[in-house]
Amino acid sequence: MNQTLQNWLAEQIQSLKDQHLYKVPRILQTPAGGRVRMDGREVVNLSSNNYLGLANHPKVRQAAIEAIEKWGVGAGAVRWIGGTMEVHDELERRLAQFKQVEAVLVFQSGFTANSGTIPTIMVEGDVIISDELNHASIIDGVRLSNAEYRKSEGWVYNHKDMDHLEQILKRANEKGFKKKMIVTDGVFSMDGDIAPLPTIVELAEKYDALVMVDDAHASGVLGKNGAGTTSHFNLYGRVDIQLGTLSKALGVMGGYIAGSALLKDYLINRGRPYLFSTAHPPMVAAALIAALDIMENDPEPMQRLWANAKWWKENLANLGFDTMGSETPITPVYCGDEAKAVQMEKMLWEEGVYALSICYPTVPRGKARIRTMPSAAHTEEDLAFALEAFRKVGEKLGVIGATAGQK
Ligand SMILES: *Cc1c(COP(=O)(O)O)cnc(C)c1O
């Protein structure tokens, strides 16, 4: 072992601990669900992206099992060198219909869809204009690009600030970039608020920019049958690049880019994760087709998701918690102080509730919170149980009544 490395690692870890950022993954001992066993404890899980409860749905499981019988467990190659099976192709056709776009290309994950698409499309001579709260995978994709994008050079706009975005677009036009991309989360992953997509699209049209929206947290949650923010705002045909994830509400694994046939064609030829990383196992594609069948034909899971989210938010607010203006099932519970949020997470765990604290620098300093996500997998009893734990712990820590103020 290189001692310089070992010393450096130890220092870094200590620094993370000092900042309340050190993480130890808990181990799940049951399938994903509303109530799970983790590290030997039965808990209500409020930290899962399994929005529709599809991760352990009998029909989705069955489709995966049948696909193993038919196709085996691995694709054996990257997509373009013989790793594309009929199920992969069928999934993309089904997703294109679902999204009402010309074409869809599936990547291994939402993360690789972002990191594989943004630098491929946006090149030298272009500019990328980002919301300051965009997801890490967008940021990594942007950093891989040879386009202009830096915050220090003024290409990042204040969160959802449309006047600021317009100023930046004007400046971009004056500088004469070839292509201009506005990129935003559809639903912001930490705060649960929704991007002002209609205004973004109008501004993009006015200033000849293209729009990319990352719908990881809108897939299965917003729009017709969960088709995302473009559907939610009825902006069909006006969003150039939509990213969806197959790992959250769809319950399995993967990410996709929805857009024009030309876009797909180009990404097949140039998207590095597509070209150089192996295709999904066929059972993943088959399970996703089954998940999509459920989303398109059974409105019940999405209705239950929203009913649970509404109940959870209303009851937290009634108790005096600040849920920070969230508009979607992602529900932050404001704590303020970092140490308090970390303590709250620990005490909730003792009460049988798994919900994680989110601290600086993931969110601004002094705006620490517990992030909760009710889902269709929760029963009324699960949520009532969790609410009682929040009441008890919130009272003890003096978090009830604490407010982040106007956002
Ligand atoms: C989770 C997430 C991703 C990554 O999706 P995976 O399929 O889990 O890789 C991308 N963007 C946003 C906004 C996310 O929340």
The ligand as a MOL file (V3000), in Angstrom:
LIG
                    3D

  0  0  0     0  0            999 V3000
M  V30 BEGIN CTAB
M  V30 COUNTS 15 15 0 0 0
M  V30 BEGIN ATOM
M  V30 1 C -31.0930 9.8000 -10.2070 0
M  V30 2 C -30.8560 10.8520 -11.2090 0
M  V30 3 C -30.1050 10.5890 -12.3540 0
M  V30 4 C -29.3920 9.2920 -12.5560 0
M  V30 5 O -30.2680 8.2680 -12.9010 0
M  V30 6 P -29.7800 6.7450 -12.7320 0
M  V30 7 O -30.6490 6.0000 -13.6630 0
M  V30 8 O -29.9770 6.4030 -11.2930 0
M  V30 9 O -28.3360 6.7210 -13.1100 0
M  V30 10 C -29.9830 11.5800 -13.3000 0
M  V30 11 N -30.5620 12.7830 -13.1260 0
M  V30 12 C -31.2840 13.0830 -12.0310 0
M  V30 13 C -31.9270 14.4240 -11.8960 0
M  V30 14 C -31.4490 12.1230 -11.0270 0
M  V30 15 O -32.1490 12.4180 -9.9410 0
M  V30 END ATOM
M  V30 BEGIN BOND
M  V30 1 1 1 2
M  V30 2 1 2 3
M  V30 3 2 2 14
M  V30 4 1 3 4
M  V30 5 2 3 10
M  V30 6 1 4 5
M  V30 7 1 5 6
M  V30 8 2 6 7
M  V30 9 1 6 8
M  V30 10 1 6 9
M  V30 11 1 10 11
M  V30 12 2 11 12
M  V30 13 1 12 13
M  V30 14 1 12 14
M  V30 15 1 14 15
M  V30 END BOND
M  V30 END CTAB
M  END
